[in-house]
Amino acid sequence: MPLLNHVGITVSNLERSIAFYTSLGLGAPPADWIFTIQGHWLSQLVQEEDAVIRVAFLPIDDGSVLELLEYQQPEGEKANTRPNRDVGAMHLALNVDNIDEAYQRLSAAGVPFNSEPQTVAMGPWAGNRVAYLSDPDGTPVELVMNVV
């Protein structure tokens, strides 16, 4: 069994985020993997009174899941305004076969990147190619092309 079960990202618009992440190569969720959760158990779990969350599970190729969560109650707000340096911020890294093609295709579609793909200069990933982009809510996503 893989160690990673899922990664959850809170989003402001579930349909927009599903479209974005499927354009990055994650599989489209089966119809029954998009649903609404609520109830006392959920409110206790997330420590929000009367919580109602729309959820989508997007399959990742190793059996893990990207969980997108749109809070309908309570309504959320963007608090992580500096995701590349705020403590507790996260990013999602996805492998791609051809980072230059992905960069060209996504840039042409209006996806904002921090820069063109870069070659890692040091450490255990030296020689690999990477690029950072932002999802529709500003969450950083790293594309990784393993060269070494």
C-alpha positions in Angstrom: 0.0 0.0 0.0 1.4 3.5 -0.9 2.2 5.7 2.1 0.5 8.7 0.6 -3.3 8.5 0.8 -4.3 11.9 -0.5 -3.4 15.6 -0.7 -6.3 18.1 0.0 -6.4 21.6 -1.4 -9.2 24.1 -0.4 -10.5 25.8 -3.5 -12.9 28.7 -4.2 -14.6 27.1 -7.3 -14.7 23.3 -7.5 -15.6 23.1 -11.2 -12.9 25.5 -12.2 -10.3 23.6 -10.2 -11.4 20.2 -11.6 -10.9 21.6 -15.1 -7.5 23.1 -14.2 -6.1 20.0 -12.6 -7.4 17.6 -15.3 -5.7 19.9 -17.9 -2.4 19.2 -16.0 -2.9 15.5 -16.7 -4.7 14.2 -13.5 -7.5 11.9 -14.4 -11.0 13.2 -14.4 -13.0 12.1 -11.4 -15.7 9.4 -11.8 -19.1 10.9 -11.3 -19.5 9.4 -7.8 -16.2 11.0 -6.8 -17.8 14.5 -6.7 -20.1 14.9 -3.7 -21.2 17.0 -0.8 -20.3 16.1 2.8 -21.9 17.5 6.0 -23.0 16.5 9.4 -22.0 16.5 13.0 -19.0 14.2 12.4 -17.6 16.6 9.7 -18.1 19.7 11.9 -16.2 18.1 14.7 -13.5 16.9 12.3 -12.8 20.3 10.7 -13.8 22.3 13.8 -16.3 24.4 11.9 -20.0 24.6 13.0 -22.5 23.3 10.5 -19.7 22.7 7.9 -20.8 21.8 4.3 -18.1 20.9 1.8 -18.3 20.0 -1.9 -15.5 17.5 -2.6 -13.9 16.1 -5.7 -11.4 13.2 -5.7 -9.0 13.3 -8.7 -7.1 10.1 -9.2 -3.3 10.2 -9.2 -1.5 7.4 -11.0 0.0 5.7 -8.0 -3.4 5.1 -6.3 -3.4 8.3 -4.4 -5.9 11.1 -4.7 -5.9 14.9 -5.0 -8.9 16.0 -2.9 -10.3 19.4 -3.9 -12.6 20.9 -1.2 -14.9 23.9 -1.7 -16.4 25.0 1.6 -20.0 26.1 1.1 -20.4 26.7 4.8 -18.7 28.5 6.3 -17.6 30.5 3.3 -13.8 30.7 3.0 -11.5 33.5 2.4 -8.0 33.6 0.9 -5.6 34.0 3.8 -2.4 32.4 2.3 -1.3 35.4 0.4 2.4 34.5 0.1 2.3 30.8 -0.7 6.0 30.5 -1.5 7.1 31.6 2.0 4.2 31.5 4.5 4.8 28.9 7.1 2.5 26.0 6.6 2.0 26.7 2.9 2.3 23.8 0.5 2.8 23.1 -3.1 1.9 20.1 -5.3 4.6 18.6 -7.5 3.5 16.7 -10.6 5.8 14.7 -13.0 5.6 15.5 -16.7 7.2 13.8 -19.6 8.2 17.0 -21.4 8.3 20.1 -19.4 9.0 22.4 -22.3 5.9 21.2 -24.1 3.8 21.5 -21.0 5.1 25.0 -20.4 4.3 26.1 -23.9 0.8 24.5 -23.9 -0.2 25.8 -20.5 1.3 29.3 -21.0 -0.6 29.6 -24.3 -3.8 28.7 -22.3 -3.1 31.6 -19.9 -1.7 29.6 -16.9 0.6 31.9 -15.0 4.2 30.6 -14.4 6.9 32.1 -12.2 9.4 31.6 -15.0 10.2 29.3 -17.9 11.4 25.8 -16.9 14.7 25.8 -14.9 17.4 23.1 -14.5 18.0 22.2 -10.8 21.6 23.2 -10.1 22.3 21.2 -6.9 21.2 18.5 -4.5 19.9 15.1 -5.2 17.7 16.4 -8.1 20.5 18.2 -9.9 19.9 18.1 -13.6 16.1 17.7 -13.5 13.9 20.4 -15.0 11.3 22.1 -13.0 8.8 25.0 -13.3 6.4 26.6 -10.9 2.9 27.8 -11.9 -0.2 28.9 -10.0 -3.6 27.2 -9.9 -6.7 29.3 -10.2 -6.6 30.2 -6.5 -2.9 30.9 -6.4 -1.7 27.6 -4.9 1.7 26.8 -6.3 2.1 23.7 -8.5 5.5 22.4 -9.5 6.0 20.5 -12.7 9.0 18.1 -12.6 10.7 16.4 -15.6 13.1 13.7 -14.3 16.2 13.8 -16.4 18.6 12.0 -14.0 
